[in-house]
Amino acid sequence: MEEEDQRKVTDLVIELVRRLLSQQNPTPNPPHFSQSLRYAFRILCSRLTPSVSPDADAVAESIKRCLATQGNSSDALTFSDLYTKFASKNGPGSVNNKWAVLYLLKIISEDRKNAVNGMDSSVFLPNLGLNDDETGNDSRVLNGKENGDKTWKNGVLLVSKDPENLREISFREFGNLVKEENEVTEEVLVRDVLYACQGIDGKYVKFDSNLDGYTLSDLIKVPRATRTIVRKLCELGWLFRKVNGYISGSMDSFPAEDVGTVGQAFCAALQDELSDYYKLLAVLEAQSMNPIPLVSENVSSGNYLSLRRLSVWFAEPMVKMRLMAVLVDKCKALRGGAMAGAIHLHAQHGDPLVHDFMRRLLRRVCSPLFEMVRSWVLEGELDDIFAEFFIVGQPVKAESLWREGYRLHAGMLPLFISQSIAQRILRTGKSINFLRVCCGDRGWADAATEAVAAAGVTTRRGGLGYGETDALESLVMEAAKRIDKHLLDVIYKRYKFKEHCLAIKRYLLLGQGDFVQYLMDIVGPELSEPANTISSFKLAGLLESAIRSSNAQYDDPDILDRLRVKMMPHGTGDRGWDVFSLEYDARVPLDTVFTESVLTRYLRIFNFLWKLRRVEHALIGAWKTMKPNCITSHVYTKLQRAVKMQLLSTLRRCQVLWDEMNHFVTNLQYYIMFEVLEVSWSNFSNEMEVAKDLDDLLAAHEKYLHSIVEKSLLGERSQTLYKSLFVLFDLILQFRSHADRLYEGIHELQARTVESSSNTRVKNKPRQTKDKSSEPGSWISEGRKALTQRASEFLQNMGQDLDALATEYKSLLEGFLALLPVQQHIDLKFLLFRLDFTEFYTRQHATL
């Protein structure tokens, strides 16, 4: 079966060669038959592997391009139609290896071109003519003998079918038709378009302000296609006009604040791009001087410039100019970091051309911005005369430098710098300025040098730029770490921040027990006077005495020198207890932490603790008065039983009420001094140890102070409790007054009873002197009966007053305890547990 198929193929090839040769020489035995047959078999039997991939569509596309570049557009269309039909045939009887057939035809065609260019064409197969009439012409063309002037040219076979040169006549007629339809030659239009692309009006292409663009006058006779392509090409001139106008306007107004250094850099970058654009236009203008060849001249290449060639040249500049025009429109009302951020948004592009262009532009634009960052982070200098930087400074006092001197301007923060990095940049520069202005320290310069070495960047101008985010972040991190550490070392060691915090705790928060007790003892009589009669100088002297009489005398003299007496504003009826306070003089740089508002909060805490200590002091004084009950024991034998029982009942009620009040005050003071102050101080000490910068230290101190205020019932949410507590304090002070009156009356009763007994023994003796006991209205002048009656009335009144105090105290205490469970702070609930750990008040409230 294979031998039969091979014989059929051989017969077909012989027949094909015979027919092809018979077109040149219609004889029974054509010459060169055997040689041509061997050539055909050699081609068919070739087993050389082609160097191209077996893709039929790619080979067909290559053939079409060859036909089109040779000027045979009609042949290319015919081939495309034939290939479509050829490729669509599938199934039995169709050619399976279509790619091999196309590749064979393409190789044969290329071999024939080589043959015509110098090899003997007799050994190759001729073309197959379309019909018998064209056979003679085709053979003559193959042998290059048509009138001696038709040959292969540039690899294109020109098949002549018109001996009278009808083709050239047609080209000539086409050229005349083009001249009739065009009033202006294409060379002139090309030069006018080049002028327009430089913002200059040409002879025919001019700028129309009404249409806001370059137009070709309607009076000029040109084809519609030409008018369209001119309008499209002149878009580049309109874009150039906008970009160049922005550059000129910005440079003319510089150094105005609305331009700034970033805007100037943006204009310089645009000007550099326009310089490359000018170079391209210069090349194109040189080419535009060459004449455009006619179609009949069949020039496939040359240094001439047509409108269509110009559209190809303008493809890349058009993309760049459009992008620059968009940026100009976007950045007209922007400056500084806001401008850089807006340009950065357009850099996020998938087109490599646009991405590279924007990256190159941004490196120029962001150069001033990164120089400001470098100067701020390493030198603390805010070189921003046009308000372009995302850090804004303002003149403030030294104590407000850290909190208010510098801040972030969110509107000027470019998107390629994150918020966290911006905060570090802000804090690093603030630290340098704080060390320089408030601390008078220059050690930050060494820390900045170490940071540069650790980050591996240069300190020269232009060392940082757009796209080097990692280098920027590394520099900022290293500088922040070292400068912040140096700042904390200065605060802790040179200015003894921890010692000052401890001093405030000991004196303003009354943590130094012996000092506070002695101070209350010596200033108590003075503070009992009306506030407007108290001398602050005398109180200052008493403060010095309290310091010298307690362990406070061993503290640092600098700390003791900062402790002072402060008299708060007072009104009519205020006592010294109400206006007395202590203050601590926090000097620079400690006043950055202990600001005026912070010291005001410390003053509130001091007033609360001072009132609590005063109440405790009052109860201790009452106890000292009540304790020696033996002095009244011998009075009982001389009183009537009813009065004696009344006295014992009154004393018992006073003692019980004192116990209740003392239980409340003692537990409240324990809660404040240990659960609030000591726990808060312990947490603050731990946070001071782990603080990495001044902001951490300020936050830790703020947390410490806030914890004390909230736990001490001084917060906004505890105002009801605070007011109720102070009413209880006032009631306890009233109790102290009633207790003093009671025991003063008892002492007087004792004295009068003794005098009455003495007077009875000497009643028959004449009186030599007159004393108070004989004055009208005194207990003794009225006799024993009157003395007993007056004592009964006094004890009855005091008992009623104590009962009223006890009832009011019980009511206020129950109200205070009822408010504690609803408080959000857990420590206040622990206070309730301490005050009612036996559930006495809970059971008492349940029985009501």
ZIRAQUI-V512697 format. One record per residue. RES is the residue in one letter. SS is DSSP state (a for helix, b for strand, c for the rest). OMEGA is omega as a letter, one per 30 degrees, with the letter a starting at -180 (* if undefined). Layout:
# ZIRAQUI-V512697
res: {RES,RES}
ss: {SS,SS}
omega: {OMEGA,OMEGA}
This chain:
# ZIRAQUI-V512697
res: {M,E,E,E,D,Q,R,K,V,T,D,L,V,I,E,L,V,R,R,L,L,S,Q,Q,N,P,T,P,N,P,P,H,F,S,Q,S,L,R,Y,A,F,R,I,L,C,S,R,L,T,P,S,V,S,P,D,A,D,A,V,A,E,S,I,K,R,C,L,A,T,Q,G,N,S,S,D,A,L,T,F,S,D,L,Y,T,K,F,A,S,K,N,G,P,G,S,V,N,N,K,W,A,V,L,Y,L,L,K,I,I,S,E,D,R,K,N,A,V,N,G,M,D,S,S,V,F,L,P,N,L,G,L,N,D,D,E,T,G,N,D,S,R,V,L,N,G,K,E,N,G,D,K,T,W,K,N,G,V,L,L,V,S,K,D,P,E,N,L,R,E,I,S,F,R,E,F,G,N,L,V,K,E,E,N,E,V,T,E,E,V,L,V,R,D,V,L,Y,A,C,Q,G,I,D,G,K,Y,V,K,F,D,S,N,L,D,G,Y,T,L,S,D,L,I,K,V,P,R,A,T,R,T,I,V,R,K,L,C,E,L,G,W,L,F,R,K,V,N,G,Y,I,S,G,S,M,D,S,F,P,A,E,D,V,G,T,V,G,Q,A,F,C,A,A,L,Q,D,E,L,S,D,Y,Y,K,L,L,A,V,L,E,A,Q,S,M,N,P,I,P,L,V,S,E,N,V,S,S,G,N,Y,L,S,L,R,R,L,S,V,W,F,A,E,P,M,V,K,M,R,L,M,A,V,L,V,D,K,C,K,A,L,R,G,G,A,M,A,G,A,I,H,L,H,A,Q,H,G,D,P,L,V,H,D,F,M,R,R,L,L,R,R,V,C,S,P,L,F,E,M,V,R,S,W,V,L,E,G,E,L,D,D,I,F,A,E,F,F,I,V,G,Q,P,V,K,A,E,S,L,W,R,E,G,Y,R,L,H,A,G,M,L,P,L,F,I,S,Q,S,I,A,Q,R,I,L,R,T,G,K,S,I,N,F,L,R,V,C,C,G,D,R,G,W,A,D,A,A,T,E,A,V,A,A,A,G,V,T,T,R,R,G,G,L,G,Y,G,E,T,D,A,L,E,S,L,V,M,E,A,A,K,R,I,D,K,H,L,L,D,V,I,Y,K,R,Y,K,F,K,E,H,C,L,A,I,K,R,Y,L,L,L,G,Q,G,D,F,V,Q,Y,L,M,D,I,V,G,P,E,L,S,E,P,A,N,T,I,S,S,F,K,L,A,G,L,L,E,S,A,I,R,S,S,N,A,Q,Y,D,D,P,D,I,L,D,R,L,R,V,K,M,M,P,H,G,T,G,D,R,G,W,D,V,F,S,L,E,Y,D,A,R,V,P,L,D,T,V,F,T,E,S,V,L,T,R,Y,L,R,I,F,N,F,L,W,K,L,R,R,V,E,H,A,L,I,G,A,W,K,T,M,K,P,N,C,I,T,S,H,V,Y,T,K,L,Q,R,A,V,K,M,Q,L,L,S,T,L,R,R,C,Q,V,L,W,D,E,M,N,H,F,V,T,N,L,Q,Y,Y,I,M,F,E,V,L,E,V,S,W,S,N,F,S,N,E,M,E,V,A,K,D,L,D,D,L,L,A,A,H,E,K,Y,L,H,S,I,V,E,K,S,L,L,G,E,R,S,Q,T,L,Y,K,S,L,F,V,L,F,D,L,I,L,Q,F,R,S,H,A,D,R,L,Y,E,G,I,H,E,L,Q,A,R,T,V,E,S,S,S,N,T,R,V,K,N,K,P,R,Q,T,K,D,K,S,S,E,P,G,S,W,I,S,E,G,R,K,A,L,T,Q,R,A,S,E,F,L,Q,N,M,G,Q,D,L,D,A,L,A,T,E,Y,K,S,L,L,E,G,F,L,A,L,L,P,V,Q,Q,H,I,D,L,K,F,L,L,F,R,L,D,F,T,E,F,Y,T,R,Q,H,A,T,L}
ss: {c,a,a,a,a,a,a,a,a,a,a,a,a,a,a,a,a,a,a,a,a,a,a,a,c,c,c,c,c,c,c,c,a,a,a,a,a,a,a,a,a,a,a,a,c,c,c,c,c,c,c,c,c,c,c,a,a,a,a,a,a,a,a,a,a,a,a,a,a,c,c,c,a,a,a,a,a,a,a,a,a,a,a,a,a,a,a,a,c,c,c,c,c,c,c,c,c,a,a,a,a,a,a,a,a,a,a,a,a,a,a,a,a,a,a,a,c,c,c,c,a,a,a,c,c,c,c,c,c,c,c,a,a,a,a,a,a,a,a,a,a,a,c,c,c,b,c,c,c,b,c,c,b,c,c,b,c,c,c,c,c,c,c,c,c,a,a,a,a,a,a,a,a,a,a,a,a,a,a,a,a,c,c,c,c,a,a,a,a,a,a,a,a,a,a,a,c,c,c,c,c,c,c,c,b,b,b,b,c,c,c,c,b,b,b,b,c,c,c,c,c,c,c,a,a,a,a,a,a,a,a,a,a,c,a,a,a,a,a,a,a,a,a,a,a,a,a,a,a,a,a,a,a,c,c,c,c,c,c,a,a,a,a,a,a,a,a,a,a,a,a,a,a,a,a,a,a,a,a,a,a,a,a,a,a,a,a,a,c,c,c,c,c,c,a,a,a,c,c,c,c,c,c,c,c,c,a,a,a,a,a,a,a,a,a,a,a,a,a,a,a,a,a,a,a,a,a,a,a,a,a,c,c,c,c,a,a,a,a,a,a,a,a,a,a,a,a,c,c,c,c,a,a,a,a,a,a,a,a,a,a,a,a,a,a,c,a,a,a,a,a,a,a,a,a,a,a,a,a,c,c,c,c,c,c,c,c,c,c,c,b,b,b,c,c,c,c,a,a,a,a,a,a,a,c,b,b,b,c,a,a,a,c,c,c,c,c,c,a,a,a,a,a,a,a,a,a,a,a,a,a,a,a,a,a,a,a,c,c,c,c,c,c,a,a,a,a,a,a,a,a,a,a,a,a,c,c,c,c,c,c,c,c,c,c,c,c,c,a,a,a,a,a,a,a,a,a,a,a,a,a,a,a,a,a,a,a,a,a,a,a,a,a,a,c,c,a,a,a,a,a,a,a,a,a,a,a,c,c,c,c,c,a,a,a,a,a,a,a,a,a,a,a,a,a,a,a,c,c,b,a,a,a,c,c,a,a,a,a,a,a,a,a,a,a,a,a,a,c,c,a,a,a,a,c,c,a,a,a,a,a,a,b,b,b,b,b,c,c,c,c,c,c,c,b,a,a,a,a,b,b,b,b,b,c,c,c,c,c,a,a,a,c,c,c,a,a,a,a,a,a,a,a,a,a,a,a,a,a,a,a,a,a,a,a,a,a,a,a,a,a,a,a,a,a,a,a,c,a,a,a,a,a,a,a,a,a,a,c,c,a,a,a,a,a,a,a,a,a,a,a,a,a,a,a,a,a,a,a,a,a,a,a,a,a,a,a,a,a,a,a,a,a,a,a,a,a,a,a,a,a,a,a,a,a,a,a,a,a,a,c,c,c,a,a,a,a,a,a,a,a,a,a,a,a,a,a,a,a,a,a,c,c,c,c,a,a,a,a,a,a,a,a,a,a,a,a,a,a,a,a,a,a,a,a,a,a,a,a,a,a,a,a,a,a,a,a,a,a,a,a,a,a,a,a,a,a,a,a,a,a,c,c,c,c,c,c,c,c,c,c,a,a,a,c,c,c,c,c,a,a,a,a,a,a,a,a,a,a,a,a,a,a,a,a,a,a,a,a,a,a,a,a,a,a,a,a,a,a,a,a,a,a,a,a,a,a,a,a,a,c,c,c,c,c,a,a,a,a,a,a,a,a,a,a,c,c,c,c,a,a,a,a,a,a,a,a,c}
omega: {a,l,l,l,l,l,l,l,l,l,a,a,l,a,l,a,a,a,a,a,a,l,l,a,a,l,a,l,a,l,l,a,a,l,l,l,l,l,l,l,l,l,a,a,a,l,l,l,a,a,a,l,a,a,a,a,l,l,l,l,l,l,l,l,l,l,a,a,l,l,a,a,l,l,l,l,l,l,a,l,l,a,l,l,a,a,a,a,l,l,a,l,a,l,a,a,a,a,a,l,a,a,l,a,a,a,l,a,l,l,l,l,l,l,a,a,l,a,a,a,a,a,a,l,a,l,l,a,a,l,a,a,a,a,a,l,a,a,l,l,a,a,l,a,a,l,l,a,l,a,l,a,l,l,a,l,l,a,a,l,a,a,a,l,l,a,l,l,a,l,a,l,l,l,l,l,l,l,l,a,a,l,a,a,a,l,l,l,l,l,l,l,l,l,a,l,l,l,a,l,l,a,a,l,a,l,l,a,l,l,a,l,l,a,l,a,l,a,a,a,l,l,a,a,l,l,a,a,l,l,l,a,a,l,l,l,l,l,l,a,l,a,a,l,l,a,a,a,a,a,l,a,l,g,l,a,a,l,l,a,l,l,l,l,l,l,l,l,l,l,l,l,l,l,l,l,l,l,l,l,l,l,a,l,l,l,a,l,l,a,l,a,l,l,a,a,l,l,a,l,a,a,l,a,l,l,l,l,l,l,l,l,a,a,a,l,l,l,a,a,l,l,l,l,l,l,l,l,a,a,a,a,a,l,l,a,l,l,l,l,l,l,l,l,a,l,l,a,a,l,a,l,a,a,a,l,a,l,l,l,a,l,l,a,a,a,l,a,l,l,l,l,a,a,a,a,a,a,a,a,l,a,a,a,a,l,a,a,a,l,a,l,l,a,l,l,a,a,a,a,a,a,a,a,a,l,l,l,a,a,a,a,l,a,a,l,a,a,a,l,l,l,l,l,l,a,a,l,l,l,l,l,l,l,a,a,a,a,a,a,l,a,l,a,l,l,l,l,l,l,l,l,a,a,l,l,a,l,a,l,a,a,l,a,a,a,l,a,a,l,l,a,l,l,a,a,a,a,a,a,a,a,l,l,l,l,l,l,l,a,a,a,a,a,l,a,a,l,l,l,l,l,l,l,a,a,l,l,l,l,l,a,a,l,a,a,a,l,l,a,a,l,a,l,a,a,l,l,l,a,a,l,a,l,l,l,l,l,l,l,l,l,l,l,l,l,a,a,a,l,l,a,a,l,l,l,l,l,a,l,a,a,a,l,l,l,a,l,a,l,l,l,l,l,a,l,a,a,a,l,l,l,a,a,l,a,l,g,a,l,l,l,a,l,a,l,l,l,l,l,l,l,l,l,l,a,l,a,l,l,l,l,l,l,l,l,l,l,l,l,l,l,l,l,a,a,a,a,a,a,a,a,a,l,a,a,a,l,l,a,a,l,l,l,l,l,l,l,a,l,a,l,l,a,l,l,l,l,a,a,l,l,a,a,a,a,l,l,l,l,a,a,a,a,a,a,a,l,l,l,l,l,l,l,l,a,l,a,a,a,a,a,a,l,l,l,l,l,l,l,l,l,l,a,l,l,l,a,a,a,a,l,a,a,a,a,a,a,l,l,a,l,l,a,a,l,l,l,l,l,l,l,l,l,l,l,l,l,l,l,a,a,l,l,l,l,l,l,l,a,a,l,l,l,l,l,l,a,l,a,a,a,a,l,l,a,l,a,l,a,a,a,a,a,l,l,l,a,a,a,a,l,a,a,l,l,l,a,a,l,l,l,a,a,l,l,l,l,l,l,l,l,l,l,a,l,l,l,l,a,a,a,l,l,l,l,l,a,a,a,a,l,a,a,a,a,l,l,l,l,l,l,l,a,a,a,l,a,l,a,l,l,l,l,a,a,a,*}
